Amino acid sequence: MPGFREVQYYLAGIWLLIKLDPRGFRFLDLSDRGVNRSFWAILWCLPPTGISWLTLRNGYLRSMPPEADVGYPFYFRLGLVELSNWIVPLIFAGLVLLALRMGERFAPVVVGVNWLNVPLAYINGLLLSLVFFLPGSIDIVRLLLLVFVLAQIFVLARVLRMICHGHLLMVSALTLALMVPPMMVSDYLFNFLGISPA
């Protein structure tokens, strides 16, 4: 598992790419080993993921009788949804790249997206923690989450712009593939698994 300094190094590269600075690629390991190691980002996102799960648990319990509680099956299902949130976007991105005959860009996309997810997860966790600790702030948090989603699209498009060398069609297609289908799949899984919050 990459240590804190190594992750800092990768995030410095992501930050440079967001700033449209090609030096960011020097900070990222785009080899096959680097692609595999980028999935350690999932573990680095566990703390904010835990906050998200607690918030979802509270929302779920609001629709249940007062004495109701949730057990391990609930968290297992949340884990399935979380795993899909990491895998599904990359599958759709891969399909887009295959359709555009740009398969060689898949490794940079995987590495870039996985490490970009780390700071985004912590920002999302911070916003959701407001709901957990300040229940009356839910309307403000909803507005902040909307702004956050727009910012997420913006920074993702910037990173993809660097990976795709400014190819607008590819950037647009990948941004849509990485954002829209996963949201639909996640929403479907929440309902299918019976863990949709109130």
CORNORPE-V538121 format. One record per residue. RES is the residue in three letters. SS is DSSP state (a for helix, b for strand, c for the rest). Layout:
RES;SS + RES;SS
This chain:
MET;c + PRO;c + GLY;c + PHE;a + ARG;a + GLU;a + VAL;a + GLN;a + TYR;a + TYR;a + LEU;a + ALA;a + GLY;a + ILE;a + TRP;a + LEU;a + LEU;a + ILE;a + LYS;c + LEU;c + ASP;c + PRO;a + ARG;a + GLY;a + PHE;a + ARG;a + PHE;a + LEU;c + ASP;c + LEU;c + SER;c + ASP;a + ARG;a + GLY;a + VAL;a + ASN;a + ARG;a + SER;a + PHE;c + TRP;c + ALA;a + ILE;a + LEU;a + TRP;a + CYS;c + LEU;a + PRO;a + PRO;a + THR;a + GLY;a + ILE;a + SER;a + TRP;a + LEU;a + THR;a + LEU;a + ARG;a + ASN;a + GLY;a + TYR;a + LEU;a + ARG;a + SER;c + MET;c + PRO;c + PRO;c + GLU;c + ALA;c + ASP;c + VAL;c + GLY;c + TYR;a + PRO;a + PHE;a + TYR;a + PHE;a + ARG;a + LEU;a + GLY;a + LEU;a + VAL;a + GLU;a + LEU;a + SER;a + ASN;a + TRP;a + ILE;a + VAL;a + PRO;a + LEU;a + ILE;a + PHE;a + ALA;a + GLY;a + LEU;a + VAL;a + LEU;a + LEU;a + ALA;a + LEU;c + ARG;c + MET;c + GLY;a + GLU;a + ARG;a + PHE;a + ALA;a + PRO;a + VAL;a + VAL;a + VAL;a + GLY;a + VAL;a + ASN;a + TRP;a + LEU;a + ASN;a + VAL;a + PRO;a + LEU;a + ALA;a + TYR;a + ILE;a + ASN;a + GLY;a + LEU;a + LEU;a + LEU;a + SER;a + LEU;a + VAL;a + PHE;a + PHE;a + LEU;c + PRO;a + GLY;a + SER;a + ILE;a + ASP;a + ILE;a + VAL;a + ARG;a + LEU;a + LEU;a + LEU;a + LEU;a + VAL;a + PHE;a + VAL;a + LEU;a + ALA;a + GLN;a + ILE;a + PHE;a + VAL;a + LEU;a + ALA;a + ARG;a + VAL;a + LEU;a + ARG;a + MET;a + ILE;a + CYS;c + HIS;c + GLY;c + HIS;c + LEU;a + LEU;a + MET;a + VAL;a + SER;a + ALA;a + LEU;a + THR;a + LEU;a + ALA;a + LEU;a + MET;a + VAL;a + PRO;a + PRO;a + MET;a + MET;a + VAL;a + SER;a + ASP;a + TYR;a + LEU;a + PHE;a + ASN;a + PHE;a + LEU;c + GLY;c + ILE;c + SER;c + PRO;c + ALA;c
